[in-house]
């Protein structure tokens, strides 16, 4: 997980997981619509997976 990805996950979570697949982007987008913090947490969890 690079510093740029973490920064992007904090600023705009769906954009940070764009290369992880359509499902991940959709999940993070829906979490971001529910609130900014759940979107950031979801993006960081997805980015942290190996």
mmCIF file as Biopython writes it, N, C-alpha, C and O atoms, coordinates in Angstrom:
data_model
#
loop_
_atom_site.group_PDB
_atom_site.id
_atom_site.type_symbol
_atom_site.label_atom_id
_atom_site.label_alt_id
_atom_site.label_comp_id
_atom_site.label_asym_id
_atom_site.label_entity_id
_atom_site.label_seq_id
_atom_site.pdbx_PDB_ins_code
_atom_site.Cartn_x
_atom_site.Cartn_y
_atom_site.Cartn_z
_atom_site.occupancy
_atom_site.B_iso_or_equiv
_atom_site.auth_seq_id
_atom_site.auth_asym_id
_atom_site.pdbx_PDB_model_num
ATOM 1   N N  . UNK A ? 1  ? 0.849   -1.168 0.000   1.0 0.0 1  A 1 
ATOM 2   C CA . UNK A ? 1  ? 0.000   0.000  0.000   1.0 0.0 1  A 1 
ATOM 3   C C  . UNK A ? 1  ? 0.900   1.238  0.000   1.0 0.0 1  A 1 
ATOM 4   O O  . UNK A ? 1  ? 1.639   1.477  0.955   1.0 0.0 1  A 1 
ATOM 5   N N  . UNK A ? 2  ? 0.832   1.999  -1.050  1.0 0.0 2  A 1 
ATOM 6   C CA . UNK A ? 2  ? 1.691   3.167  -1.167  1.0 0.0 2  A 1 
ATOM 7   C C  . UNK A ? 2  ? 1.047   4.385  -0.497  1.0 0.0 2  A 1 
ATOM 8   O O  . UNK A ? 2  ? -0.153  4.414  -0.223  1.0 0.0 2  A 1 
ATOM 9   N N  . UNK A ? 3  ? 1.870   5.357  -0.253  1.0 0.0 3  A 1 
ATOM 10  C CA . UNK A ? 3  ? 1.408   6.590  0.376   1.0 0.0 3  A 1 
ATOM 11  C C  . UNK A ? 3  ? 0.370   7.284  -0.499  1.0 0.0 3  A 1 
ATOM 12  O O  . UNK A ? 3  ? -0.596  7.848  0.015   1.0 0.0 3  A 1 
ATOM 13  N N  . UNK A ? 4  ? 0.560   7.248  -1.813  1.0 0.0 4  A 1 
ATOM 14  C CA . UNK A ? 4  ? -0.373  7.885  -2.730  1.0 0.0 4  A 1 
ATOM 15  C C  . UNK A ? 4  ? -1.744  7.211  -2.661  1.0 0.0 4  A 1 
ATOM 16  O O  . UNK A ? 4  ? -2.773  7.886  -2.691  1.0 0.0 4  A 1 
ATOM 17  N N  . UNK A ? 5  ? -1.757  5.882  -2.569  1.0 0.0 5  A 1 
ATOM 18  C CA . UNK A ? 5  ? -3.031  5.156  -2.464  1.0 0.0 5  A 1 
ATOM 19  C C  . UNK A ? 5  ? -3.753  5.497  -1.166  1.0 0.0 5  A 1 
ATOM 20  O O  . UNK A ? 5  ? -4.971  5.672  -1.163  1.0 0.0 5  A 1 
ATOM 21  N N  . UNK A ? 6  ? -3.022  5.592  -0.077  1.0 0.0 6  A 1 
ATOM 22  C CA . UNK A ? 6  ? -3.635  5.928  1.214   1.0 0.0 6  A 1 
ATOM 23  C C  . UNK A ? 6  ? -4.203  7.344  1.157   1.0 0.0 6  A 1 
ATOM 24  O O  . UNK A ? 6  ? -5.316  7.583  1.626   1.0 0.0 6  A 1 
ATOM 25  N N  . UNK A ? 7  ? -3.461  8.270  0.595   1.0 0.0 7  A 1 
ATOM 26  C CA . UNK A ? 7  ? -3.932  9.640  0.459   1.0 0.0 7  A 1 
ATOM 27  C C  . UNK A ? 7  ? -5.172  9.710  -0.427  1.0 0.0 7  A 1 
ATOM 28  O O  . UNK A ? 7  ? -6.115  10.443 -0.128  1.0 0.0 7  A 1 
ATOM 29  N N  . UNK A ? 8  ? -5.168  8.950  -1.510  1.0 0.0 8  A 1 
ATOM 30  C CA . UNK A ? 8  ? -6.317  8.907  -2.398  1.0 0.0 8  A 1 
ATOM 31  C C  . UNK A ? 8  ? -7.519  8.254  -1.715  1.0 0.0 8  A 1 
ATOM 32  O O  . UNK A ? 8  ? -8.657  8.665  -1.940  1.0 0.0 8  A 1 
ATOM 33  N N  . UNK A ? 9  ? -7.273  7.242  -0.885  1.0 0.0 9  A 1 
ATOM 34  C CA . UNK A ? 9  ? -8.360  6.596  -0.139  1.0 0.0 9  A 1 
ATOM 35  C C  . UNK A ? 9  ? -8.988  7.554  0.854   1.0 0.0 9  A 1 
ATOM 36  O O  . UNK A ? 9  ? -10.185 7.464  1.127   1.0 0.0 9  A 1 
ATOM 37  N N  . UNK A ? 10 ? -8.217  8.452  1.388   1.0 0.0 10 A 1 
ATOM 38  C CA . UNK A ? 10 ? -8.753  9.421  2.339   1.0 0.0 10 A 1 
ATOM 39  C C  . UNK A ? 10 ? -9.527  10.523 1.616   1.0 0.0 10 A 1 
ATOM 40  O O  . UNK A ? 10 ? -10.572 10.961 2.098   1.0 0.0 10 A 1 
ATOM 41  N N  . UNK A ? 11 ? -9.028  10.971 0.474   1.0 0.0 11 A 1 
ATOM 42  C CA . UNK A ? 11 ? -9.682  12.060 -0.247  1.0 0.0 11 A 1 
ATOM 43  C C  . UNK A ? 11 ? -10.888 11.602 -1.054  1.0 0.0 11 A 1 
ATOM 44  O O  . UNK A ? 11 ? -11.945 12.230 -0.991  1.0 0.0 11 A 1 
ATOM 45  N N  . UNK A ? 12 ? -10.747 10.522 -1.808  1.0 0.0 12 A 1 
ATOM 46  C CA . UNK A ? 12 ? -11.840 10.007 -2.641  1.0 0.0 12 A 1 
ATOM 47  C C  . UNK A ? 12 ? -11.747 8.485  -2.688  1.0 0.0 12 A 1 
ATOM 48  O O  . UNK A ? 12 ? -11.098 7.933  -3.577  1.0 0.0 12 A 1 
ATOM 49  N N  . UNK A ? 13 ? -12.384 7.810  -1.747  1.0 0.0 13 A 1 
ATOM 50  C CA . UNK A ? 13 ? -12.221 6.365  -1.585  1.0 0.0 13 A 1 
ATOM 51  C C  . UNK A ? 13 ? -12.500 5.513  -2.824  1.0 0.0 13 A 1 
ATOM 52  O O  . UNK A ? 13 ? -11.714 4.603  -3.087  1.0 0.0 13 A 1 
ATOM 53  N N  . UNK A ? 14 ? -13.563 5.740  -3.605  1.0 0.0 14 A 1 
ATOM 54  C CA . UNK A ? 14 ? -13.796 4.848  -4.751  1.0 0.0 14 A 1 
ATOM 55  C C  . UNK A ? 14 ? -12.688 4.890  -5.803  1.0 0.0 14 A 1 
ATOM 56  O O  . UNK A ? 14 ? -12.414 3.886  -6.460  1.0 0.0 14 A 1 
ATOM 57  N N  . UNK A ? 15 ? -12.062 6.035  -5.958  1.0 0.0 15 A 1 
ATOM 58  C CA . UNK A ? 15 ? -10.994 6.153  -6.956  1.0 0.0 15 A 1 
ATOM 59  C C  . UNK A ? 15 ? -9.749  5.364  -6.550  1.0 0.0 15 A 1 
ATOM 60  O O  . UNK A ? 15 ? -8.986  4.937  -7.416  1.0 0.0 15 A 1 
ATOM 61  N N  . UNK A ? 16 ? -9.537  5.166  -5.267  1.0 0.0 16 A 1 
ATOM 62  C CA . UNK A ? 16 ? -8.338  4.458  -4.823  1.0 0.0 16 A 1 
ATOM 63  C C  . UNK A ? 16 ? -8.416  2.962  -5.078  1.0 0.0 16 A 1 
ATOM 64  O O  . UNK A ? 16 ? -7.377  2.304  -5.145  1.0 0.0 16 A 1 
ATOM 65  N N  . UNK A ? 17 ? -9.613  2.401  -5.221  1.0 0.0 17 A 1 
ATOM 66  C CA . UNK A ? 17 ? -9.751  0.956  -5.438  1.0 0.0 17 A 1 
ATOM 67  C C  . UNK A ? 17 ? -10.209 0.638  -6.855  1.0 0.0 17 A 1 
ATOM 68  O O  . UNK A ? 17 ? -10.765 -0.433 -7.098  1.0 0.0 17 A 1 
ATOM 69  N N  . UNK A ? 18 ? -9.985  1.549  -7.788  1.0 0.0 18 A 1 
ATOM 70  C CA . UNK A ? 18 ? -10.477 1.388  -9.151  1.0 0.0 18 A 1 
ATOM 71  C C  . UNK A ? 18 ? -9.858  0.167  -9.842  1.0 0.0 18 A 1 
ATOM 72  O O  . UNK A ? 18 ? -10.508 -0.428 -10.701 1.0 0.0 18 A 1 
ATOM 73  N N  . UNK A ? 19 ? -8.647  -0.218 -9.502  1.0 0.0 19 A 1 
ATOM 74  C CA . UNK A ? 19 ? -8.007  -1.367 -10.151 1.0 0.0 19 A 1 
ATOM 75  C C  . UNK A ? 19 ? -8.260  -2.683 -9.419  1.0 0.0 19 A 1 
ATOM 76  O O  . UNK A ? 19 ? -7.718  -3.714 -9.817  1.0 0.0 19 A 1 
ATOM 77  N N  . UNK A ? 20 ? -9.060  -2.674 -8.372  1.0 0.0 20 A 1 
ATOM 78  C CA . UNK A ? 20 ? -9.352  -3.880 -7.607  1.0 0.0 20 A 1 
ATOM 79  C C  . UNK A ? 20 ? -10.563 -4.632 -8.152  1.0 0.0 20 A 1 
ATOM 80  O O  . UNK A ? 20 ? -10.837 -5.749 -7.712  1.0 0.0 20 A 1 
ATOM 81  N N  . UNK A ? 21 ? -11.276 -4.057 -9.077  1.0 0.0 21 A 1 
ATOM 82  C CA . UNK A ? 21 ? -12.437 -4.713 -9.665  1.0 0.0 21 A 1 
ATOM 83  C C  . UNK A ? 21 ? -13.694 -3.903 -9.464  1.0 0.0 21 A 1 
ATOM 84  O O  . UNK A ? 21 ? -13.756 -3.010 -8.618  1.0 0.0 21 A 1 
ATOM 85  N N  . UNK A ? 22 ? -14.695 -4.232 -10.259 1.0 0.0 22 A 1 
ATOM 86  C CA . UNK A ? 22 ? -15.949 -3.483 -10.245 1.0 0.0 22 A 1 
ATOM 87  C C  . UNK A ? 22 ? -16.685 -3.638 -8.921  1.0 0.0 22 A 1 
ATOM 88  O O  . UNK A ? 22 ? -17.283 -2.678 -8.434  1.0 0.0 22 A 1 
ATOM 89  N N  . UNK A ? 23 ? -16.652 -4.824 -8.334  1.0 0.0 23 A 1 
ATOM 90  C CA . UNK A ? 23 ? -17.340 -5.061 -7.073  1.0 0.0 23 A 1 
ATOM 91  C C  . UNK A ? 23 ? -16.777 -4.217 -5.944  1.0 0.0 23 A 1 
ATOM 92  O O  . UNK A ? 23 ? -17.525 -3.664 -5.137  1.0 0.0 23 A 1 
ATOM 93  N N  . UNK A ? 24 ? -15.469 -4.122 -5.890  1.0 0.0 24 A 1 
ATOM 94  C CA . UNK A ? 24 ? -14.826 -3.330 -4.841  1.0 0.0 24 A 1 
ATOM 95  C C  . UNK A ? 24 ? -15.167 -1.855 -4.989  1.0 0.0 24 A 1 
ATOM 96  O O  . UNK A ? 24 ? -15.435 -1.172 -4.001  1.0 0.0 24 A 1 
ATOM 97  N N  . UNK A ? 25 ? -15.157 -1.372 -6.208  1.0 0.0 25 A 1 
ATOM 98  C CA . UNK A ? 25 ? -15.486 0.033  -6.447  1.0 0.0 25 A 1 
ATOM 99  C C  . UNK A ? 25 ? -16.931 0.299  -6.055  1.0 0.0 25 A 1 
ATOM 100 O O  . UNK A ? 25 ? -17.228 1.329  -5.449  1.0 0.0 25 A 1 
ATOM 101 N N  . UNK A ? 26 ? -17.829 -0.615 -6.394  1.0 0.0 26 A 1 
ATOM 102 C CA . UNK A ? 26 ? -19.240 -0.439 -6.063  1.0 0.0 26 A 1 
ATOM 103 C C  . UNK A ? 26 ? -19.464 -0.452 -4.555  1.0 0.0 26 A 1 
ATOM 104 O O  . UNK A ? 26 ? -20.216 0.370  -4.033  1.0 0.0 26 A 1 
ATOM 105 N N  . UNK A ? 27 ? -18.821 -1.375 -3.858  1.0 0.0 27 A 1 
ATOM 106 C CA . UNK A ? 27 ? -18.957 -1.453 -2.404  1.0 0.0 27 A 1 
ATOM 107 C C  . UNK A ? 27 ? -18.445 -0.181 -1.742  1.0 0.0 27 A 1 
ATOM 108 O O  . UNK A ? 27 ? -19.114 0.383  -0.876  1.0 0.0 27 A 1 
ATOM 109 N N  . UNK A ? 28 ? -17.272 0.268  -2.142  1.0 0.0 28 A 1 
ATOM 110 C CA . UNK A ? 28 ? -16.694 1.475  -1.545  1.0 0.0 28 A 1 
ATOM 111 C C  . UNK A ? 28 ? -17.530 2.706  -1.905  1.0 0.0 28 A 1 
ATOM 112 O O  . UNK A ? 28 ? -17.679 3.615  -1.089  1.0 0.0 28 A 1 
ATOM 113 N N  . UNK A ? 29 ? -18.068 2.736  -3.109  1.0 0.0 29 A 1 
ATOM 114 C CA . UNK A ? 29 ? -18.922 3.862  -3.503  1.0 0.0 29 A 1 
ATOM 115 C C  . UNK A ? 29 ? -20.185 3.905  -2.647  1.0 0.0 29 A 1 
ATOM 116 O O  . UNK A ? 29 ? -20.587 4.976  -2.191  1.0 0.0 29 A 1 
ATOM 117 N N  . UNK A ? 30 ? -20.808 2.761  -2.427  1.0 0.0 30 A 1 
ATOM 118 C CA . UNK A ? 30 ? -22.014 2.720  -1.596  1.0 0.0 30 A 1 
ATOM 119 C C  . UNK A ? 30 ? -21.698 3.082  -0.143  1.0 0.0 30 A 1 
ATOM 120 O O  . UNK A ? 30 ? -22.480 3.772  0.511   1.0 0.0 30 A 1 
ATOM 121 N N  . UNK A ? 31 ? -20.556 2.617  0.359   1.0 0.0 31 A 1 
ATOM 122 C CA . UNK A ? 31 ? -20.157 2.991  1.712   1.0 0.0 31 A 1 
ATOM 123 C C  . UNK A ? 31 ? -19.887 4.487  1.814   1.0 0.0 31 A 1 
ATOM 124 O O  . UNK A ? 31 ? -20.192 5.108  2.832   1.0 0.0 31 A 1 
ATOM 125 N N  . UNK A ? 32 ? -19.319 5.062  0.770   1.0 0.0 32 A 1 
ATOM 126 C CA . UNK A ? 32 ? -19.050 6.494  0.765   1.0 0.0 32 A 1 
ATOM 127 C C  . UNK A ? 32 ? -20.354 7.293  0.718   1.0 0.0 32 A 1 
ATOM 128 O O  . UNK A ? 32 ? -20.446 8.372  1.304   1.0 0.0 32 A 1 
ATOM 129 N N  . UNK A ? 33 ? -21.345 6.769  0.030   1.0 0.0 33 A 1 
ATOM 130 C CA . UNK A ? 33 ? -22.642 7.447  0.013   1.0 0.0 33 A 1 
ATOM 131 C C  . UNK A ? 33 ? -23.290 7.426  1.398   1.0 0.0 33 A 1 
ATOM 132 O O  . UNK A ? 33 ? -24.002 8.359  1.768   1.0 0.0 33 A 1 
ATOM 133 N N  . UNK A ? 34 ? -23.041 6.358  2.159   1.0 0.0 34 A 1 
ATOM 134 C CA . UNK A ? 34 ? -23.577 6.278  3.523   1.0 0.0 34 A 1 
ATOM 135 C C  . UNK A ? 34 ? -22.858 7.240  4.466   1.0 0.0 34 A 1 
ATOM 136 O O  . UNK A ? 34 ? -23.420 7.689  5.465   1.0 0.0 34 A 1 
ATOM 137 N N  . UNK A ? 35 ? -21.649 7.536  4.141   1.0 0.0 35 A 1 
ATOM 138 C CA . UNK A ? 35 ? -20.852 8.444  4.963   1.0 0.0 35 A 1 
ATOM 139 C C  . UNK A ? 35 ? -19.407 8.368  4.534   1.0 0.0 35 A 1 
ATOM 140 O O  . UNK A ? 35 ? -18.956 7.348  4.013   1.0 0.0 35 A 1 
ATOM 141 N N  . UNK A ? 36 ? -18.693 9.430  4.749   1.0 0.0 36 A 1 
ATOM 142 C CA . UNK A ? 36 ? -17.310 9.491  4.294   1.0 0.0 36 A 1 
ATOM 143 C C  . UNK A ? 36 ? -16.425 8.496  5.051   1.0 0.0 36 A 1 
ATOM 144 O O  . UNK A ? 36 ? -15.585 7.833  4.442   1.0 0.0 36 A 1 
ATOM 145 N N  . UNK A ? 37 ? -16.602 8.387  6.354   1.0 0.0 37 A 1 
ATOM 146 C CA . UNK A ? 37 ? -15.755 7.513  7.179   1.0 0.0 37 A 1 
ATOM 147 C C  . UNK A ? 37 ? -15.913 6.035  6.799   1.0 0.0 37 A 1 
ATOM 148 O O  . UNK A ? 37 ? -14.897 5.353  6.667   1.0 0.0 37 A 1 
ATOM 149 N N  . UNK A ? 38 ? -17.125 5.503  6.615   1.0 0.0 38 A 1 
ATOM 150 C CA . UNK A ? 38 ? -17.219 4.104  6.191   1.0 0.0 38 A 1 
ATOM 151 C C  . UNK A ? 38 ? -16.562 3.847  4.833   1.0 0.0 38 A 1 
ATOM 152 O O  . UNK A ? 38 ? -15.990 2.780  4.611   1.0 0.0 38 A 1 
ATOM 153 N N  . UNK A ? 39 ? -16.642 4.811  3.937   1.0 0.0 39 A 1 
ATOM 154 C CA . UNK A ? 39 ? -15.987 4.668  2.641   1.0 0.0 39 A 1 
ATOM 155 C C  . UNK A ? 39 ? -14.481 4.601  2.764   1.0 0.0 39 A 1 
ATOM 156 O O  . UNK A ? 39 ? -13.838 3.792  2.096   1.0 0.0 39 A 1 
ATOM 157 N N  . UNK A ? 40 ? -13.911 5.441  3.611   1.0 0.0 40 A 1 
ATOM 158 C CA . UNK A ? 40 ? -12.461 5.440  3.828   1.0 0.0 40 A 1 
ATOM 159 C C  . UNK A ? 40 ? -12.022 4.130  4.477   1.0 0.0 40 A 1 
ATOM 160 O O  . UNK A ? 40 ? -11.017 3.542  4.078   1.0 0.0 40 A 1 
ATOM 161 N N  . UNK A ? 41 ? -12.768 3.676  5.469   1.0 0.0 41 A 1 
ATOM 162 C CA . UNK A ? 41 ? -12.419 2.419  6.141   1.0 0.0 41 A 1 
ATOM 163 C C  . UNK A ? 41 ? -12.510 1.249  5.167   1.0 0.0 41 A 1 
ATOM 164 O O  . UNK A ? 41 ? -11.628 0.390  5.146   1.0 0.0 41 A 1 
ATOM 165 N N  . UNK A ? 42 ? -13.574 1.209  4.359   1.0 0.0 42 A 1 
ATOM 166 C CA . UNK A ? 42 ? -13.714 0.142  3.371   1.0 0.0 42 A 1 
ATOM 167 C C  . UNK A ? 42 ? -12.593 0.152  2.345   1.0 0.0 42 A 1 
ATOM 168 O O  . UNK A ? 42 ? -12.067 -0.902 1.988   1.0 0.0 42 A 1 
ATOM 169 N N  . UNK A ? 43 ? -12.225 1.329  1.873   1.0 0.0 43 A 1 
ATOM 170 C CA . UNK A ? 43 ? -11.142 1.432  0.894   1.0 0.0 43 A 1 
ATOM 171 C C  . UNK A ? 43 ? -9.814  0.992  1.493   1.0 0.0 43 A 1 
ATOM 172 O O  . UNK A ? 43 ? -9.037  0.302  0.833   1.0 0.0 43 A 1 
ATOM 173 N N  . UNK A ? 44 ? -9.545  1.380  2.729   1.0 0.0 44 A 1 
ATOM 174 C CA . UNK A ? 44 ? -8.282  0.980  3.355   1.0 0.0 44 A 1 
ATOM 175 C C  . UNK A ? 44 ? -8.240  -0.523 3.609   1.0 0.0 44 A 1 
ATOM 176 O O  . UNK A ? 44 ? -7.179  -1.135 3.490   1.0 0.0 44 A 1 
ATOM 177 N N  . UNK A ? 45 ? -9.361  -1.120 3.952   1.0 0.0 45 A 1 
ATOM 178 C CA . UNK A ? 45 ? -9.395  -2.572 4.150   1.0 0.0 45 A 1 
ATOM 179 C C  . UNK A ? 45 ? -9.149  -3.293 2.825   1.0 0.0 45 A 1 
ATOM 180 O O  . UNK A ? 45 ? -8.382  -4.255 2.776   1.0 0.0 45 A 1 
ATOM 181 N N  . UNK A ? 46 ? -9.792  -2.836 1.758   1.0 0.0 46 A 1 
ATOM 182 C CA . UNK A ? 46 ? -9.595  -3.462 0.454   1.0 0.0 46 A 1 
ATOM 183 C C  . UNK A ? 46 ? -8.166  -3.281 -0.033  1.0 0.0 46 A 1 
ATOM 184 O O  . UNK A ? 46 ? -7.590  -4.208 -0.602  1.0 0.0 46 A 1 
ATOM 185 N N  . UNK A ? 47 ? -7.585  -2.116 0.177   1.0 0.0 47 A 1 
ATOM 186 C CA . UNK A ? 47 ? -6.204  -1.874 -0.231  1.0 0.0 47 A 1 
ATOM 187 C C  . UNK A ? 47 ? -5.205  -2.660 0.599   1.0 0.0 47 A 1 
ATOM 188 O O  . UNK A ? 47 ? -4.105  -2.950 0.128   1.0 0.0 47 A 1 
ATOM 189 N N  . UNK A ? 48 ? -5.565  -3.005 1.813   1.0 0.0 48 A 1 
ATOM 190 C CA . UNK A ? 48 ? -4.649  -3.703 2.703   1.0 0.0 48 A 1 
ATOM 191 C C  . UNK A ? 48 ? -4.586  -5.207 2.411   1.0 0.0 48 A 1 
ATOM 192 O O  . UNK A ? 48 ? -3.654  -5.881 2.848   1.0 0.0 48 A 1 
ATOM 193 N N  . UNK A ? 49 ? -5.576  -5.740 1.670   1.0 0.0 49 A 1 
ATOM 194 C CA . UNK A ? 49 ? -5.559  -7.158 1.342   1.0 0.0 49 A 1 
ATOM 195 C C  . UNK A ? 49 ? -4.416  -7.450 0.372   1.0 0.0 49 A 1 
ATOM 196 O O  . UNK A ? 49 ? -4.092  -6.629 -0.487  1.0 0.0 49 A 1 
ATOM 197 N N  . UNK A ? 50 ? -3.820  -8.607 0.515   1.0 0.0 50 A 1 
ATOM 198 C CA . UNK A ? 50 ? -2.707  -8.998 -0.386  1.0 0.0 50 A 1 
ATOM 199 C C  . UNK A ? 50 ? -3.182  -9.476 -1.720  1.0 0.0 50 A 1 
ATOM 200 O O  . UNK A ? 50 ? -2.370  -9.835 -2.572  1.0 0.0 50 A 1 
#
